[in-house]
Amino acid sequence: MAIRVLIAEDQGMMRDALALLLGLEEDLEIVATVASGDEVLPAAREHRPDVALLDIELPGRSGLDALPELRAQLPGCAVLVLTTFARPGYLRRAMEAGAAGFMVKDGPVEELAAAIRRAVAGERVVDPTLAAAALHAGPSPLTDRERDVLSVALDGSTIADVATRLHLSESTVRNHLSSAIGKTHTRNRIEAARLARHNGWL
């Protein structure tokens, strides 16, 4: 039986190339390709893949956001996270959410095909360079609420805007931002948000 694969990738050329190259493997069958995070769950429920390849930077829901619900609804589907962004925080978040592996996109397709087979066999597959970086970087120092506040602040929103969007008081937002700035050793909320994003904490 061929291994059934779903590919979630927003860049058309990359999505088509992955589907074509992986489809050449005798034991792999591409059963669905989607371009946004919002399409992942409906496609997975319809096609019942054995493995889902999720890009992190998807429009709508990110791959990391879709991952926990996909694992909950289709526990038999192994998930490999693909990224061009080698950020240790992304690796930690993916593995904590139940990913079977974490690979960078620019590796040889043969390695990805091998990772798919290993994931189906119940193994965890992590790019070794990313694994070493994640161990060196350590876990995110931010609380969930600090992450929420920084995520909204990333686009330059005012404290009032952040408070409105998250249904918090302005003083609460200030407290979370102040804490996040202190933990990231930055000078202001924009720097803190950018550093947290760079490290994959957001």
N, C-alpha and C positions, 0 to 999 in steps of 0.2 A: 504493500500500500504506500502510495506517495504521501509525503508530508505536505499538508495543506498550509499555505502561507498567505497571510494578509500583509500588505504593505501600506503604511500611512506615511506619505511624503508629499510636501506641498510643492516642491519644484518638479515641474512636469518632466524635464529631461532626466533628472535623477531617478524619478519614480519609474519612468519607462525603461531606463537602462537597468535598474535593479530587477524589474520584472522580466526583462528579456534575458539577462545573464543568469539569474537564478532559475529561470524556466528551462534553461538548457541542461540543468542538472537532472539526471534521470529519475532521481528519487524525490524531487521537489515539484509541487504544483502550485502556481500562483492562482488563488481562488478569488482574490479581490484586491483592488488598489483604490485608495481614497486620498483626497488632497487636504482634508481638514480634520482637526481633532473631534469635531462634532459628528463626523461620519463614522468614526471608528466603531462605536458600540453597535449601531444599526447594522453595519456591514458584518461585524463579527457574529452577531446573533443570527444573521441570515445565512452566512457561509460556513460557520463553525470551523475556523482554522485551527490547526494544531499549534501554529506559531504566528504571532503578530510582531511585525517589525515597526516600531513607532519612532518617528522622528520627534525630537523634543520641541523644536520651534515650529509648531503647526498653527495655522489660523484657527480662530475659535478657541477650543480647548487645546492646551499644550499636550504633548505626549505624556508628560509626567502627571498631568491632571486626569487624563483618560485612563491611565494605567490602573489605579486602585479599583475603579468600577469595573473595568474589563476583567481583572483578576477575580473580582467578587462574582460577576455574572457568568463567566466562563472559566472556572478554576482549572479546567483541563487544557487551557490555551497558555502555552509558555510565551512570555513577552521578552523580546530583545529590544533595548533602547538604542537607537542610532543617533549620532550627533556629530556635527562639525566643531562643536564647542567642547573642548576637553577641560571641563570645569569639575573639580573634585566634588563640589556640593551637589551637582546633578547626579553624579554616580551614587553618592550616599542616599539621596532622596529616591532614586530609582530602585535601589536594592531594598530600602526600607519598605517600599510600596509593593514589593514582591516580584520585581523583574528577575528573569532568569539570566540576563546578561546585559552588558553595556559595551557597545562597540563604536569606534569612530568610523565615519563614512568613507574616509579616503583609503581604507585598507583594501587589500585584494579581495575580489568577490569569492575566491576559493576559501578564504578565512571565514567570510560571513556564512557561506554554505556549511562549512564545518561547524561553526557556532550554532547554526540552526539545528543540525543533527544532535549536537551535544545537549542543547536545551531540551529537545524532545526526549532525550535519554535521561533527563532529570539533573543534568549538571548545571552549574553556574559558570558563565563564561564572561570574563572581564578583560578588556584590553589591559595588558600588564603595565603600560606606562601610566594609564589612568589610575590603576589600583595603587601604584606607588605614590602618585601625587595625592590621592585621597587620604592615604595613611599619614602622609607628611602634613597635610593641611588640617587634619582633625575635624571634628564635627562643627556644625554651625553653632555659634554662640547665641543666636537670636531665638526668642520665643515665637510661637505661631502668630501672636498678635503683633509683635514687632515686625515680622515679615510682612503681614498684611498692610501695616501702615507704610512701610518702606516701598512696597509694591505700588501703592497708589501715589506715593510721593515721587516716584521715579520720573514721572512726566512733568514735574515742576509744579504740581498742584499745591495750593496754599493749605495751611493748617485747617482753615474753615472748610475747604473743599474735601480734604481727607476725612474730616469729622462727619460731614454730610454723607459721603459715599459709604462710610463704614458704620454709620449710625452710632457714633461715639461723641462724647463731649470734646471740645477743643482742648481742655486741660488734660484729658486722658491721652489724646493724640500727642500733645507736647511731651508728656511723661514717657510714652513709648518711644518717640523720636529721640529724646534726650538719652534714654537708655541705649538705644541702638547706636547712636553716635559714639557714646562712650565705649561700647563693646567693640566697635569697628575702628576705634582710634582715628576718626575722621573729624573734619571741622564743621560740617553741616549735614543736613538731611539729604541733600543731593549727592554729596560725596559718599555718604553712608549707603544710599540706595545703589549707587553705581558699583561700589566695592562689593556689596552683597550680591548683586547680579553677576558681576565678574566671577565671583567665587562659586556661583551656582546655588546660592542660598535662597534666591527668589524664584 
